[in-house]
Amino acid sequence: MIEAKTFEQYLVQRKREKYLIIFSQLLLLFGFLFFWEIAARQEWIDTFLFSNPSAIAKIFWQYFTNGTIWLHIGITMWETLLGFLIGTTAGLVIAVLMWWFPLAAKILDPFLVVLNALPKTALAPIVIVWFGAGISGIIAVAVFISIIVTVLSAYSYFINMDESKIKMLHSFGATKGQIFYKLILPANIGNMANIAKINIGLCLIGVIVGEFLVSRYGIGYLIVYGSQVFRLDLVMMGVVILAVCAWGMNTLLNTLEHHIKNH
């Protein structure tokens, strides 16, 4: 009876802590926006350079009412999703093959290290030339940025598995495939989720860089167009939308991770 009461108090405390965190986050956000607006109206900051929340809301409403904002958001999200799926899947497959064939991993290791050290966003124009100045080129940039990180991270997780557990399975006559599917993969579900969270951000960066260079649609296009015509309210609107999209995708991945762990 006492244990049940203690557990109930613990749940109430956790709920209060959760509400406190959400309230603090909202207070911090709206406080920042309020101070930003006041600073702009009092001319403490130059609105030509920094814009202000009311101007951003006004231009967002213009794009919202004519429907074009959904076109730009939809294209960027579609390119990000495709780049994420291709880059993450291909990276995991390569990491599995490297774990399965250690000799191949030793051969590829220096090349992967060099590719990981390269400034990938700086190589985006070359990737776009190779794959075409369109959606295919933009998705290729996203894949190029994310795939190397996926390979190196996943492979590192695979080879750092507890050696004693692998030897125990070997002693029972387990095959390499059984070791991977029964031990390596289940033990790294959380790590795979972390890789996915990192990749979704990297793919979004790749897509935006690609849209900076060649696209006539998407959030990246809105940002670069706004900077070209000196409309900082349009630029900041694009940045805010990017932040909301990144938060939404990360929240979706967190929910998916929680669902997988509980089932």
QUIZICOR-V151564 format. One record per residue. N is the residue number from 0. PHI is phi in radians with two decimals (NA if undefined). OMEGA is omega in whole degrees, -180 to 180 (999 if undefined). Layout:
BEGIN
{{N PHI OMEGA} {N PHI OMEGA}}
END
This chain:
BEGIN
{{0 NA 180} {1 -1.16 180} {2 -1.10 179} {3 -1.12 180} {4 -1.17 179} {5 -1.12 179} {6 -1.14 178} {7 -1.12 177} {8 -1.12 178} {9 -1.11 179} {10 -1.14 178} {11 -1.11 179} {12 -1.13 178} {13 -1.10 179} {14 -1.13 178} {15 -1.10 179} {16 -1.12 179} {17 -1.10 179} {18 -1.11 179} {19 -1.13 179} {20 -1.12 -180} {21 -1.09 179} {22 -1.08 180} {23 -1.14 179} {24 -1.12 178} {25 -1.13 179} {26 -1.10 179} {27 -1.13 -180} {28 -1.12 -177} {29 -1.21 175} {30 -1.13 177} {31 -1.11 179} {32 -1.11 179} {33 -1.12 180} {34 -1.13 178} {35 -1.05 -180} {36 -1.13 179} {37 -1.08 180} {38 -1.07 179} {39 -1.24 -179} {40 -1.18 179} {41 -1.51 179} {42 1.08 173} {43 -1.30 176} {44 -2.18 180} {45 -1.47 -179} {46 -1.15 177} {47 -1.14 -179} {48 -1.67 -173} {49 -1.96 -176} {50 1.01 177} {51 -2.80 -174} {52 -0.98 -178} {53 -1.15 178} {54 -1.17 178} {55 -1.14 179} {56 -1.10 -179} {57 -1.14 -179} {58 -1.25 175} {59 -1.09 180} {60 -1.10 177} {61 -1.10 180} {62 -1.22 180} {63 -1.22 -177} {64 -1.20 178} {65 -1.55 173} {66 1.45 -175} {67 -1.26 -177} {68 -1.10 -180} {69 -1.23 176} {70 -1.10 -179} {71 -1.15 179} {72 -1.13 -179} {73 -1.07 -180} {74 -1.13 180} {75 -1.10 -180} {76 -1.17 179} {77 -1.12 178} {78 -1.12 179} {79 -1.13 -180} {80 -1.10 179} {81 -1.12 178} {82 -1.06 179} {83 -1.12 -178} {84 -1.13 -179} {85 -1.18 -177} {86 -1.12 -178} {87 -1.20 -179} {88 -1.12 180} {89 -1.10 179} {90 -1.11 179} {91 -1.16 179} {92 -1.10 179} {93 -1.11 179} {94 -1.10 178} {95 -1.10 179} {96 -1.11 178} {97 -1.17 177} {98 -1.18 -177} {99 -1.24 -178} {100 -2.11 -176} {101 -0.99 179} {102 -1.11 178} {103 -1.10 179} {104 -1.11 179} {105 -1.14 180} {106 -1.22 -175} {107 -1.41 -172} {108 -0.93 -179} {109 -1.12 179} {110 -1.19 179} {111 -1.16 178} {112 -1.10 179} {113 -1.14 179} {114 -1.08 180} {115 -1.19 -179} {116 -1.40 -179} {117 -1.18 175} {118 -1.29 -169} {119 -1.13 179} {120 -1.14 178} {121 -1.23 179} {122 -1.58 -179} {123 -0.98 178} {124 -1.02 179} {125 -1.16 179} {126 -1.05 -180} {127 -1.16 176} {128 -1.10 -179} {129 -1.17 -171} {130 -1.81 177} {131 1.84 -178} {132 -1.51 180} {133 -2.77 -180} {134 -1.07 -179} {135 -1.08 179} {136 -1.17 -180} {137 -1.14 178} {138 -1.12 179} {139 -1.09 177} {140 -1.10 179} {141 -1.08 179} {142 -1.13 -178} {143 -1.06 -179} {144 -1.25 -173} {145 -1.63 -169} {146 -1.20 -178} {147 -1.17 178} {148 -1.07 179} {149 -1.09 -178} {150 -1.06 -177} {151 -1.13 -178} {152 -1.18 -178} {153 -1.11 180} {154 -1.09 178} {155 -1.08 177} {156 -1.11 -177} {157 -1.12 -173} {158 -1.41 180} {159 -1.64 176} {160 -1.18 180} {161 -0.98 -176} {162 -1.13 -178} {163 -1.14 179} {164 -1.19 179} {165 -1.15 179} {166 -1.13 179} {167 -1.10 178} {168 -1.15 176} {169 -1.08 -179} {170 -1.15 177} {171 -1.57 177} {172 1.46 -180} {173 -1.24 176} {174 -1.38 180} {175 -1.12 178} {176 -1.12 179} {177 -1.15 178} {178 -1.08 -178} {179 -1.19 -174} {180 -1.35 -178} {181 -1.68 -176} {182 -2.17 -173} {183 -1.09 -176} {184 -1.15 180} {185 -1.07 -178} {186 -1.25 -176} {187 -1.95 178} {188 -1.04 179} {189 -1.09 178} {190 -1.15 177} {191 -1.12 177} {192 -1.13 178} {193 -1.13 177} {194 -1.08 180} {195 -1.08 180} {196 -1.12 178} {197 -1.17 -176} {198 -1.13 -177} {199 -1.12 176} {200 -1.23 179} {201 -1.12 179} {202 -1.15 178} {203 -1.12 176} {204 -1.07 180} {205 -1.06 179} {206 -1.12 -180} {207 -1.11 177} {208 -1.07 178} {209 -1.09 179} {210 -1.20 174} {211 -1.01 -170} {212 -1.53 -169} {213 -2.30 -170} {214 -1.49 172} {215 -1.96 177} {216 -2.47 178} {217 1.87 -178} {218 -1.17 178} {219 -1.05 177} {220 -1.10 179} {221 -1.05 -179} {222 -1.15 -178} {223 -1.22 177} {224 -1.15 178} {225 -1.07 179} {226 -1.22 -180} {227 -1.22 -179} {228 -1.76 178} {229 1.01 174} {230 -1.85 -177} {231 -1.20 175} {232 -1.16 177} {233 -1.20 178} {234 -1.08 -178} {235 -1.18 175} {236 -1.07 178} {237 -1.08 179} {238 -1.13 179} {239 -1.10 179} {240 -1.09 177} {241 -1.04 180} {242 -1.09 -180} {243 -1.15 180} {244 -1.12 179} {245 -1.09 178} {246 -1.10 -179} {247 -1.12 180} {248 -1.16 179} {249 -1.15 177} {250 -1.11 178} {251 -1.09 179} {252 -1.17 177} {253 -1.10 178} {254 -1.12 179} {255 -1.12 178} {256 -1.08 179} {257 -1.08 -180} {258 -1.15 -179} {259 -1.15 -179} {260 -1.13 -178} {261 -1.49 179} {262 -2.20 999}}
END
